Amino acid sequence: MASLNWIGMREQISLAMLLELQRENKIKRDIAGQHLPEFTAAFTILLLGVFVPLINLSIVPVRYGMVQSQFDARIHELAQLGRLSEAIKADDATALNQNALNKISGCNVRDEQVHLCISSMKRTDRTINISDPGTITSDWLPDGALSPCDYSLVLQAQVDISPIVTFALFGAKIPGLTGPLTCEISKAAEWENSGRDAATGKFFINE
């Protein structure tokens, strides 16, 4: 009889311990559930406040360097053409063809312009910009009164460089982080053809 009572007591103790263990586990789960929203909020702040800005700050300079390299190669190609009119037409065609590529790479090139910058080496305070072929006056030509002159072909444009991840940050507009970074790029190359057209007698730079 005593043995049966002892066995019954052991079963009751085991059942009580099992119930207590279940109660403790439930309490731990409740506590963990209470901290889950706090953890989610902290993780979101860490993601938007640290990781995303770091990604954008690393990708924007890379894209800026790509555009700089593209412009540098293009202006040197244009400066090797025979006539100023050919350089301007070639730039217009290249700009149209590369506009789609620029958008794919996260860069939007706009307001692109090519002009010739002429600086007198005799009169260092004299400089003019020529955008239309055939409008260089005689004083600024290679045999003119202000010669010798430095002839540089200049390529300028506005470029919108988009970050890899865009998001709204409490309504704030931060270029390079929450939206595109707009910058002006200017590249120049020395005009190489200073000779005359044998057929017309005009300088190639003024045709």
C-alpha positions as CSV (number, residue, x, y, z in Angstrom):
1,M,0.0,0.0,0.0
2,A,2.9,2.3,0.9
3,S,4.5,1.6,-2.4
4,L,1.4,2.6,-4.3
5,N,1.2,5.9,-2.4
6,W,4.8,6.6,-3.2
7,I,4.3,5.9,-6.9
8,G,1.3,8.2,-6.9
9,M,3.3,11.0,-5.2
10,R,6.1,10.6,-7.8
11,E,3.6,10.9,-10.7
12,Q,2.1,14.0,-9.1
13,I,5.5,15.6,-8.6
14,S,6.5,14.8,-12.2
15,L,3.2,16.3,-13.5
16,A,3.7,19.4,-11.4
17,M,7.3,19.8,-12.7
18,L,6.1,19.4,-16.3
19,L,3.4,22.0,-15.8
20,E,5.9,24.4,-14.2
21,L,8.3,23.9,-17.1
22,Q,5.6,24.6,-19.6
23,R,4.6,27.8,-17.7
24,E,8.2,29.0,-17.7
25,N,8.6,28.3,-21.5
26,K,5.4,30.3,-22.1
27,I,6.7,33.2,-20.1
28,K,9.9,33.2,-22.1
29,R,8.0,33.1,-25.4
30,D,5.8,36.0,-24.3
31,I,8.9,38.1,-23.3
32,A,10.5,37.3,-26.7
33,G,7.3,38.3,-28.5
34,Q,7.2,41.6,-26.7
35,H,10.8,42.4,-27.9
36,L,10.1,41.4,-31.5
37,P,8.6,44.8,-32.6
38,E,11.6,46.6,-30.9
39,F,14.0,44.4,-32.7
40,T,12.3,45.0,-36.0
41,A,12.3,48.8,-35.6
42,A,16.0,48.8,-34.6
43,F,16.9,46.6,-37.6
44,T,14.9,48.9,-40.0
45,I,16.7,52.0,-38.6
46,L,20.1,50.2,-39.0
47,L,19.2,49.2,-42.5
48,L,18.0,52.6,-43.7
49,G,20.3,54.7,-41.6
50,V,23.6,52.9,-42.1
51,F,23.7,50.2,-44.7
52,V,21.7,51.9,-47.5
53,P,23.5,55.2,-47.3
54,L,26.9,53.4,-47.3
55,I,25.8,51.5,-50.5
56,N,24.7,54.7,-52.2
57,L,27.8,56.6,-51.1
58,S,30.0,53.9,-52.6
59,I,28.1,53.6,-55.9
60,V,27.6,57.3,-56.8
61,P,31.4,58.0,-57.1
62,V,31.8,54.9,-59.2
63,R,29.1,56.1,-61.6
64,Y,30.6,59.6,-61.6
65,G,33.9,58.2,-62.6
66,M,32.3,56.2,-65.4
67,V,30.7,59.3,-66.9
68,Q,34.0,61.3,-66.6
69,S,35.9,58.5,-68.4
70,Q,33.2,58.4,-71.1
71,F,33.3,62.2,-71.6
72,D,37.1,62.2,-71.7
73,A,37.2,59.6,-74.5
74,R,34.5,61.3,-76.5
75,I,36.0,64.8,-76.5
76,H,39.4,63.4,-77.6
77,E,37.7,61.6,-80.5
78,L,35.8,64.8,-81.5
79,A,38.9,66.9,-81.4
80,Q,40.6,64.7,-84.0
81,L,37.9,65.3,-86.6
82,G,38.6,67.5,-89.6
83,R,36.1,70.3,-89.2
84,L,34.4,72.0,-86.3
85,S,31.0,71.3,-88.0
86,E,31.8,67.6,-88.1
87,A,32.7,67.5,-84.4
88,I,29.4,69.2,-83.4
89,K,27.3,66.8,-85.7
90,A,29.2,63.8,-84.4
91,D,28.5,64.8,-80.8
92,D,24.8,65.2,-81.5
93,A,24.6,61.7,-83.0
94,T,26.7,60.2,-80.1
95,A,24.6,61.8,-77.5
96,L,21.4,60.3,-78.9
97,N,22.9,56.8,-79.2
98,Q,24.3,56.8,-75.7
99,N,21.3,58.3,-73.9
100,A,19.7,54.9,-73.4
101,L,23.0,53.4,-72.2
102,N,23.4,56.2,-69.7
103,K,20.0,55.6,-68.2
104,I,20.7,51.9,-67.8
105,S,23.9,52.7,-65.9
106,G,22.1,55.0,-63.6
107,C,23.3,58.3,-65.2
108,N,21.1,60.7,-67.2
109,V,23.1,63.1,-69.4
110,R,21.2,66.2,-70.4
111,D,21.9,69.7,-71.8
112,E,25.0,68.4,-73.6
113,Q,26.9,71.1,-75.6
114,V,30.1,71.3,-77.6
115,H,31.9,74.5,-78.3
116,L,35.3,75.8,-79.2
117,C,37.3,77.8,-76.7
118,I,39.9,80.1,-78.2
119,S,42.5,81.9,-76.0
120,S,45.0,84.3,-77.3
121,M,48.6,83.5,-76.2
122,K,49.6,87.1,-77.2
123,R,46.7,88.7,-75.3
124,T,46.2,86.3,-72.3
125,D,43.1,88.3,-71.2
126,R,41.3,87.6,-74.4
127,T,39.1,84.4,-74.7
128,I,36.1,83.6,-76.8
129,N,33.7,80.6,-77.2
130,I,32.4,79.5,-80.6
131,S,29.4,77.3,-80.9
132,D,28.5,77.8,-84.6
133,P,30.9,76.7,-87.3
134,G,32.1,79.5,-89.7
135,T,31.7,82.3,-87.1
136,I,35.4,82.8,-86.1
137,T,36.5,86.2,-87.0
138,S,39.8,86.7,-88.8
139,D,41.6,88.0,-85.7
140,W,41.2,84.7,-84.0
141,L,42.2,82.4,-86.9
142,P,45.7,80.8,-86.9
143,D,47.1,83.6,-89.0
144,G,45.1,86.4,-87.3
145,A,46.2,89.4,-85.3
146,L,45.7,87.7,-82.0
147,S,47.6,84.5,-83.0
148,P,49.1,82.3,-81.8
149,C,46.0,81.0,-80.1
150,D,45.1,78.0,-78.1
151,Y,42.1,76.1,-79.6
152,S,40.3,73.7,-77.2
153,L,37.2,71.7,-77.9
154,V,35.0,71.7,-74.8
155,L,32.2,69.2,-73.9
156,Q,29.8,70.3,-71.2
157,A,26.7,68.6,-69.8
158,Q,24.5,68.3,-66.8
159,V,24.5,64.7,-65.4
160,D,22.0,63.2,-62.9
161,I,23.6,60.3,-61.1
162,S,21.1,58.1,-59.3
163,P,21.9,56.1,-56.2
164,I,21.5,52.3,-56.4
165,V,18.7,52.4,-53.7
166,T,16.3,55.3,-53.4
167,F,13.9,55.8,-50.5
168,A,12.0,58.6,-48.7
169,L,13.7,59.7,-45.5
170,F,11.1,61.6,-43.5
171,G,10.4,63.8,-46.6
172,A,14.0,65.0,-46.8
173,K,15.6,65.3,-50.2
174,I,19.3,64.4,-50.0
175,P,21.1,64.2,-53.4
176,G,23.0,61.0,-53.7
177,L,21.0,59.3,-50.9
178,T,17.3,59.8,-51.4
179,G,17.5,61.0,-55.1
180,P,19.8,61.7,-58.0
181,L,22.9,63.8,-57.5
182,T,23.1,66.5,-60.2
183,C,26.5,67.7,-61.3
184,E,28.1,69.5,-64.2
185,I,30.9,67.8,-66.2
186,S,33.2,69.7,-68.4
187,K,36.0,68.1,-70.5
188,A,38.4,69.8,-73.0
189,A,40.8,68.6,-75.6
190,E,43.2,70.5,-77.9
191,W,41.9,70.9,-81.4
192,E,44.4,69.2,-83.6
193,N,43.6,70.3,-87.2
194,S,44.8,73.9,-87.8
195,G,45.3,73.5,-91.5
196,R,43.5,75.0,-94.5
197,D,41.0,73.4,-96.8
198,A,42.7,73.4,-100.2
199,A,39.4,73.6,-102.0
200,T,38.0,76.6,-100.2
201,G,41.1,78.3,-98.7
202,K,39.4,78.4,-95.3
203,F,40.7,77.0,-92.1
204,F,39.2,73.6,-91.2
205,I,38.6,75.0,-87.7
206,N,36.2,77.6,-89.2
207,E,34.2,75.2,-91.4
